């Protein structure tokens, strides 16, 4: 499903215009992004949890050359599906 298809589906389900649904879409994902950037966990009841996890520095291999490289520590976004979402699948 693309962003446009998602917005059309939300607009239809909520009975609002596609412009309003697009604004809501942008606002929801901007808010999630801002909270994760602050290091906060975002819990969406009935859907799941988003949080930032840190990864340790490690040694890896360049797949093209086989050369050993050092991969620096970093951050990644983790999503854990909630029970209601898991049960609906």
URPE-V398498 format. One record per residue. SS is DSSP state (@ for helix, = for strand, . for the rest). OMEGA is omega in whole degrees, 0 to 359 (none if undefined). D_FIRST is the distance of its C-alpha to the first C-alpha in Angstrom with 2 decimals. Layout:
ss=SS omega=OMEGA d_first=D_FIRST
ss=SS omega=OMEGA d_first=D_FIRST
This chain:
ss=. omega=179 d_first=0.00
ss=. omega=179 d_first=3.80
ss=@ omega=181 d_first=6.78
ss=@ omega=178 d_first=8.15
ss=@ omega=179 d_first=5.96
ss=@ omega=180 d_first=6.33
ss=@ omega=177 d_first=9.88
ss=@ omega=180 d_first=10.59
ss=@ omega=179 d_first=9.91
ss=@ omega=180 d_first=12.05
ss=@ omega=180 d_first=14.57
ss=@ omega=181 d_first=15.02
ss=@ omega=184 d_first=15.46
ss=@ omega=180 d_first=17.78
ss=. omega=178 d_first=19.60
ss=. omega=179 d_first=19.48
ss=. omega=178 d_first=18.88
ss=@ omega=178 d_first=15.73
ss=@ omega=179 d_first=18.04
ss=@ omega=178 d_first=18.94
ss=@ omega=179 d_first=15.43
ss=@ omega=178 d_first=14.70
ss=@ omega=178 d_first=18.01
ss=@ omega=178 d_first=17.28
ss=@ omega=180 d_first=13.99
ss=@ omega=182 d_first=16.15
ss=@ omega=181 d_first=19.03
ss=@ omega=184 d_first=17.44
ss=@ omega=175 d_first=16.11
ss=@ omega=179 d_first=19.37
ss=@ omega=178 d_first=21.41
ss=@ omega=180 d_first=19.90
ss=@ omega=180 d_first=20.51
ss=@ omega=181 d_first=24.03
ss=@ omega=178 d_first=24.99
ss=@ omega=178 d_first=23.99
ss=@ omega=177 d_first=25.97
ss=. omega=181 d_first=28.92
ss=. omega=180 d_first=28.71
ss=. omega=174 d_first=27.77
ss=. omega=179 d_first=25.75
ss== omega=180 d_first=22.98
ss== omega=178 d_first=22.87
ss== omega=185 d_first=20.40
ss=. omega=179 d_first=22.23
ss=. omega=182 d_first=20.54
ss=. omega=180 d_first=17.59
ss== omega=183 d_first=19.18
ss== omega=174 d_first=21.06
ss== omega=173 d_first=20.45
ss== omega=179 d_first=23.57
ss== omega=177 d_first=25.04
ss== omega=178 d_first=27.08
ss== omega=177 d_first=29.61
ss== omega=181 d_first=30.08
ss=. omega=174 d_first=33.62
ss=. omega=182 d_first=34.96
ss== omega=178 d_first=35.23
ss== omega=179 d_first=36.37
ss== omega=179 d_first=34.00
ss== omega=173 d_first=34.32
ss=. omega=185 d_first=33.09
ss=. omega=181 d_first=31.48
ss=. omega=186 d_first=32.77
ss=. omega=183 d_first=36.36
ss=. omega=180 d_first=36.83
ss=. omega=176 d_first=38.36
ss== omega=180 d_first=38.37
ss== omega=177 d_first=36.73
ss== omega=178 d_first=36.66
ss== omega=184 d_first=33.23
ss=. omega=175 d_first=33.74
ss=. omega=181 d_first=32.83
ss== omega=179 d_first=29.63
ss== omega=176 d_first=27.03
ss== omega=177 d_first=23.57
ss== omega=179 d_first=21.05
ss== omega=176 d_first=20.99
ss== omega=176 d_first=18.77
ss== omega=181 d_first=20.33
ss== omega=177 d_first=18.60
ss=. omega=182 d_first=20.84
ss=@ omega=182 d_first=22.65
ss=@ omega=179 d_first=20.91
ss=@ omega=180 d_first=17.44
ss=@ omega=182 d_first=19.12
ss=@ omega=182 d_first=20.97
ss=@ omega=182 d_first=18.02
ss=. omega=none d_first=16.67
